């Protein structure tokens, strides 16, 4: 039986506050779903777009790229605005964390929460290895055959584009002024954990802090410290200037 395809979600709260939730590269909205439900209980409306090609067969993933996913992020932001939310915070995991920074550069946000956001990968192969893991998992789950060598060739341009996206966002940090809670897993296997320090030092926000999670790995939203993560995010959001 094929797995149920992931979808965007919107969880409506009972306040005028909204949070845009952004998943990572090769991830899906499932990675931020528990956070969304938690925020809903705290009164926040949360919306998580699904980037095109994600949660689908790997060939569709590599046919898209960061520019396409950035368009999906912007649509998610404007979707919340169309619902009537004038005050929006943004929280993103991994590539979603990178996009949360980019969104704060281009659009007004009340605050931003980049989680395990890469300024560079842990190793030169880290992103490629993560993509290979995605292919292997999909093959096992869906019981299909994928030409790995062909897939590798098709993915080269995407991996280069992801590296370029990191560089561009890093260059924009000095122009980001929104309050920021920078979250980083100590045992992150995907990115250079010094990325968090780079963001903290370079971002122009007057209100900024970094929070380390000593027992977590890259997908921190699903890790064993997620309850503490939820509480820390809620505390940060409660301190923001919503009115």
C-alpha positions in Angstrom: 0.0 0.0 0.0 1.4 3.4 -1.0 1.8 5.9 1.8 -0.6 8.8 2.1 1.0 11.8 0.3 1.9 14.7 2.6 -0.1 18.0 2.2 0.2 21.6 3.2 -1.7 22.3 6.5 -3.4 25.2 8.2 -4.2 25.0 11.9 -6.4 27.8 13.0 -6.0 29.4 16.4 -8.1 31.8 18.4 -5.9 34.9 18.2 -4.8 37.3 15.5 -1.3 35.9 15.6 0.0 33.6 12.8 3.2 31.6 12.3 4.5 30.3 8.9 6.2 26.9 9.4 8.7 25.8 6.8 10.1 22.2 6.4 13.5 21.2 5.2 15.1 19.8 2.0 13.8 16.3 1.3 11.4 16.7 4.3 7.7 17.4 4.3 5.1 19.3 6.4 5.1 16.2 8.7 8.4 17.6 10.1 6.6 20.7 11.5 3.1 19.2 12.1 3.5 18.6 15.9 4.9 22.1 16.3 1.9 23.5 14.4 -0.6 21.6 16.6 1.2 22.8 19.7 1.1 26.4 18.5 -2.6 26.0 17.7 -3.3 25.1 21.4 -1.5 28.3 22.4 -3.8 30.3 20.2 -1.6 30.8 17.1 -2.7 30.0 13.5 0.0 28.1 11.7 0.4 27.4 8.0 2.9 25.0 6.4 3.3 25.0 2.6 4.7 21.8 1.0 7.5 22.6 -1.5 6.9 21.2 -4.9 8.5 17.8 -5.6 8.7 17.0 -1.9 7.0 13.9 -0.6 6.8 12.6 -4.1 9.1 10.4 -6.2 12.7 11.6 -6.2 12.7 12.4 -9.9 10.1 15.1 -9.3 12.2 16.5 -6.4 15.3 17.1 -8.6 13.1 18.7 -11.4 12.5 21.6 -9.0 15.0 23.8 -7.1 15.4 26.5 -4.5 13.9 29.2 -6.7 10.7 27.1 -7.0 10.6 26.3 -3.3 11.1 30.0 -2.5 8.0 30.7 -4.5 6.2 28.2 -2.4 7.4 29.9 0.7 6.2 33.3 -0.5 2.8 31.9 -1.5 2.5 30.5 2.1 3.2 34.0 3.5 0.7 35.7 1.3 -1.8 33.0 2.0 -1.7 34.0 5.7 -2.0 37.6 4.7 -5.1 36.8 2.6 -6.6 35.1 5.6 -6.4 38.4 7.4 -3.3 38.0 9.5 -1.2 41.2 9.5 1.3 40.0 12.1 3.2 36.9 11.0 6.2 35.1 12.5 8.2 32.5 10.7 9.9 29.3 11.9 11.8 27.0 9.6 13.8 23.8 9.8 17.0 23.3 7.8 16.4 24.7 4.4 13.2 26.1 5.9 15.4 27.9 8.4 17.4 29.4 5.5 14.1 30.5 3.9 12.9 32.0 7.2 15.9 34.3 7.1 15.3 35.1 3.5 11.7 35.9 4.2 12.7 38.3 7.0 15.0 40.0 4.5 12.2 40.6 2.0 9.0 40.8 4.0 7.9 42.2 7.4 7.8 39.5 10.0 7.2 39.9 13.8 10.0 37.4 14.5 11.9 34.5 13.0 13.1 31.1 14.3 15.7 29.4 12.1 16.2 25.8 13.3 19.4 24.1 12.2 19.7 26.5 9.3 22.8 25.9 7.2 25.3 28.5 6.3 27.3 25.5 5.0 26.9 21.7 5.2 28.8 19.6 7.7 30.8 18.1 4.8 30.9 18.5 1.1 28.9 15.3 0.7 26.4 15.9 3.5 23.6 17.2 1.3 24.2 14.6 -1.4 24.2 11.8 1.2 20.9 13.1 2.6 19.4 13.1 -0.9 20.6 9.5 -1.4 19.0 8.5 1.9 15.7 10.0 0.7 16.0 7.9 -2.5 16.7 4.7 -0.6 13.8 5.3 1.8 11.4 6.1 -1.0 12.4 3.0 -2.9 11.8 0.8 0.1 8.5 2.4 1.0 7.0 2.4 -2.5 8.8 -0.7 -3.8 9.9 0.9 -7.0 13.1 0.9 -9.1 15.2 4.1 -9.6 18.2 4.4 -11.8 20.7 5.7 -9.2 23.4 6.8 -11.6 20.9 8.8 -13.8 19.4 10.3 -10.6 22.9 11.3 -9.5 23.5 13.1 -12.7 20.2 14.9 -12.6 20.8 16.0 -9.0 24.1 17.8 -9.6 22.6 21.1 -10.6 20.2 21.0 -7.7 23.0 20.5 -5.2 25.0 23.4 -6.7 21.8 25.6 -6.5 21.4 24.8 -2.8 25.0 25.8 -2.1 24.4 29.1 -3.9 21.3 29.7 -1.9 23.3 29.3 1.4 25.8 31.9 0.1 23.2 34.4 -0.9 21.3 34.2 2.4 24.5 34.5 4.4 25.4 37.7 2.5 22.0 39.2 3.5 22.2 38.6 7.2 23.5 42.1 8.0 20.2 43.5 6.6 17.8 41.3 8.7 16.4 43.2 11.7 13.5 41.1 13.0 13.8 39.5 16.5 15.4 36.1 16.2 15.6 32.9 18.1 18.3 30.8 16.6 18.0 27.1 17.3 20.7 24.5 16.8 21.0 20.8 17.6 24.4 20.0 19.1 24.6 16.6 17.3 23.5 17.9 13.9 24.7 15.4 11.3 23.8 17.5 8.3 25.2 21.0 8.7 28.2 22.7 10.3 26.8 23.6 13.7 28.9 26.8 13.6 26.2 28.0 11.2 24.2 29.1 14.2 27.0 31.2 15.6 27.5 32.8 12.2 23.8 33.8 12.1 23.9 35.1 15.6 27.0 37.2 15.0 25.9 38.6 11.6 22.2 39.2 11.9 21.4 42.8 12.5 18.5 42.1 14.9 18.7 44.0 18.2 16.7 41.2 19.9 18.4 37.9 19.2 19.5 34.8 21.1 20.8 31.3 20.4 19.5 28.1 22.0 21.5 24.9 21.9 19.9 21.5 22.2 22.5 19.1 23.6 20.7 15.8 22.9 19.3 16.5 19.4 20.2 15.8 15.8 19.3 17.7 12.6 15.5 17.1 12.4 15.1 18.7 15.8 11.3 19.1 15.5 10.9 15.3 15.7 13.7 14.6 18.3 13.6 13.7 21.9 13.9 17.4 23.0 10.9 18.5 20.9 8.7 19.3 24.0 11.4 21.7 25.3 11.7 23.1 21.8 8.0 23.8 21.7 8.1 25.5 25.0 11.1 27.6 24.0 9.4 28.7 20.8 6.2 29.6 22.6 8.2 31.7 25.1 10.0 33.5 22.3 6.7 34.2 20.5 5.1 35.5 23.6 7.8 38.1 24.0 7.3 39.5 20.5 5.6 42.9 19.6 2.4 41.6 18.1 0.3 44.8 18.7 
